[in-house]
Amino acid sequence: MATNKEKKFENYFKIVKHKLPYWEDLPEIDLYMDQVIALMDKYLSFHKIDENTAVITHSMINNYVKLGIMPAPVKKKYSREHIAYLIIICCLKQALPISDIKDLIDIRVKRTSIEETLNFFSDLYDSTFNTVLAIGKKFSQKNDSEDELFNDTALFMAMGSGASKYISTQIVEINKKNKK
């Protein structure tokens, strides 16, 4: 049975609950750049700080292609494969440098496929998000006031984010050393 504090936490943060699309959720037809940007905005709007923040831009997509993180469009059209890459890149760039993202995607796609990689990533994202929410809910029970709930939970989440970023970059570095 949920306590009052757990319910309060759930009510405050229900808005942030979201899911990433799976391969079968992606459009089957190829899209032009503007359509891709609109679709990414729909899929990843939770990354926006405000309405003026762009989830992704033409320049970002062009740079990802130039850097070899994702394949080039075919006749200026982007397929499901491109959209899958962009979803993963946009989510991971919140925590990792682009070069590390490229390495992690390359390793995963070589073992499976971009389809399986997106589905794995979407599952992992959902699981991670729910785990972090559960920890945040447990942490929020220690706070007596609403101000403490928001401030301390924000601090806790920021510290967890920093620790996760540190650990993930260390693992990427170990992978690079093992490659050599």
C-alpha positions in Angstrom: 0.0 0.0 0.0 1.4 3.4 -1.0 2.0 6.0 1.7 0.9 9.6 1.3 4.4 10.7 0.5 4.7 8.0 -2.2 1.4 9.2 -3.7 2.5 12.8 -3.6 5.8 11.9 -5.4 3.9 9.9 -8.0 1.4 12.8 -8.6 4.2 15.3 -9.0 6.2 13.3 -11.4 3.5 11.4 -13.4 3.9 14.0 -16.2 7.5 12.9 -16.8 6.6 9.3 -17.5 7.3 8.5 -21.1 8.3 5.7 -23.4 10.7 5.5 -26.3 9.4 4.0 -29.5 10.3 0.5 -30.7 11.2 -0.5 -34.2 7.6 -1.5 -35.1 6.5 2.0 -33.9 8.6 3.8 -36.5 7.2 4.9 -39.8 7.6 2.4 -42.6 7.9 5.1 -45.3 11.0 7.2 -45.8 10.9 10.8 -44.6 12.4 14.1 -45.6 14.6 16.1 -43.1 11.8 18.4 -41.8 9.5 15.4 -41.3 12.3 13.6 -39.3 12.8 16.7 -37.1 9.1 16.9 -36.4 8.9 13.2 -35.6 11.9 13.4 -33.3 10.3 16.3 -31.5 7.2 14.1 -31.0 9.3 11.1 -29.7 11.7 13.0 -27.6 9.8 16.1 -26.4 10.6 15.2 -22.8 14.2 16.3 -23.5 13.0 19.8 -24.1 13.6 22.3 -21.3 11.1 24.7 -22.8 9.1 25.1 -26.1 12.0 27.0 -27.7 14.5 24.2 -27.2 15.2 22.0 -30.3 15.5 18.3 -29.8 17.4 18.1 -33.0 18.3 20.3 -35.9 19.3 20.0 -39.5 22.9 20.7 -38.6 23.0 18.1 -35.9 21.7 15.4 -38.3 24.2 16.4 -41.0 27.0 16.3 -38.4 26.1 12.8 -37.2 26.2 11.7 -40.8 29.6 13.4 -41.4 31.0 11.9 -38.3 29.9 8.4 -39.4 27.6 7.9 -36.4 24.7 7.1 -38.7 24.4 6.3 -42.3 23.8 9.0 -45.0 20.3 9.5 -46.2 19.3 8.0 -49.6 18.1 10.7 -52.1 17.6 13.1 -49.1 15.2 10.6 -47.4 15.6 9.0 -44.0 14.4 5.5 -43.2 13.5 3.7 -40.0 17.1 2.9 -39.6 18.1 6.6 -39.5 15.3 7.4 -37.1 16.4 4.6 -34.8 20.0 6.0 -34.8 18.7 9.4 -34.0 16.6 8.3 -31.1 19.5 6.5 -29.5 22.0 9.4 -30.2 19.6 12.1 -28.9 19.0 10.2 -25.6 22.7 9.3 -25.1 24.0 12.8 -25.9 22.5 13.9 -22.6 25.2 12.0 -20.8 28.0 11.0 -23.2 30.3 12.7 -25.8 29.4 11.9 -29.4 32.6 9.8 -30.0 31.6 7.5 -27.1 28.1 7.3 -28.4 29.4 6.2 -31.8 31.6 3.5 -30.2 28.7 2.1 -28.1 26.3 2.0 -31.0 28.9 0.5 -33.4 29.7 -2.3 -30.9 26.0 -3.1 -30.3 25.0 -2.9 -34.0 27.9 -5.2 -35.0 26.6 -7.9 -32.6 22.9 -7.6 -33.6 21.2 -5.0 -35.9 19.9 -1.5 -35.6 16.4 -2.9 -35.2 17.4 -5.1 -32.2 19.6 -2.3 -30.9 16.7 0.2 -30.8 14.4 -2.4 -29.2 17.1 -3.2 -26.6 17.7 0.5 -26.0 14.0 1.3 -25.6 13.6 -1.6 -23.1 16.7 -0.5 -21.2 15.5 3.1 -21.2 12.1 2.2 -19.8 13.7 -0.1 -17.2 16.2 2.5 -16.1 13.6 5.3 -16.0 11.3 3.2 -13.8 14.2 2.2 -11.5 15.3 5.8 -11.1 11.7 6.9 -10.3 11.4 4.1 -7.7 14.6 5.2 -6.0 13.5 8.8 -6.2 10.1 7.8 -4.6 11.9 6.0 -1.8 14.3 8.9 -1.3 11.4 11.4 -1.2 9.8 9.6 1.8 12.6 11.0 3.9 11.4 14.6 3.3 8.8 16.3 5.5 7.9 19.3 3.4 7.1 19.9 -0.3 10.1 22.2 -0.6 12.4 19.5 0.7 10.7 17.0 -1.6 11.6 19.0 -4.7 15.0 20.4 -3.7 16.4 17.2 -2.1 15.0 15.0 -4.9 16.5 17.3 -7.5 19.9 17.1 -5.8 19.7 13.3 -5.4 18.8 12.9 -9.1 21.6 15.3 -10.2 24.1 13.4 -8.1 22.9 10.1 -9.5 23.2 11.4 -13.0 26.7 12.6 -12.4 27.7 9.3 -10.9 26.2 7.4 -13.8 28.0 9.6 -16.3 31.3 9.0 -14.6 30.8 5.2 -14.5 29.6 5.0 -18.2 32.6 7.1 -19.4 35.0 4.8 -17.5 33.5 1.7 -19.1 33.8 3.3 -22.6 37.5 4.0 -21.9 38.0 0.4 -20.8 36.3 -0.7 -24.0 38.7 1.5 -26.0 41.8 0.1 -24.2 40.6 -3.5 -24.8 40.2 -2.8 -28.5 43.9 -1.8 -28.7 
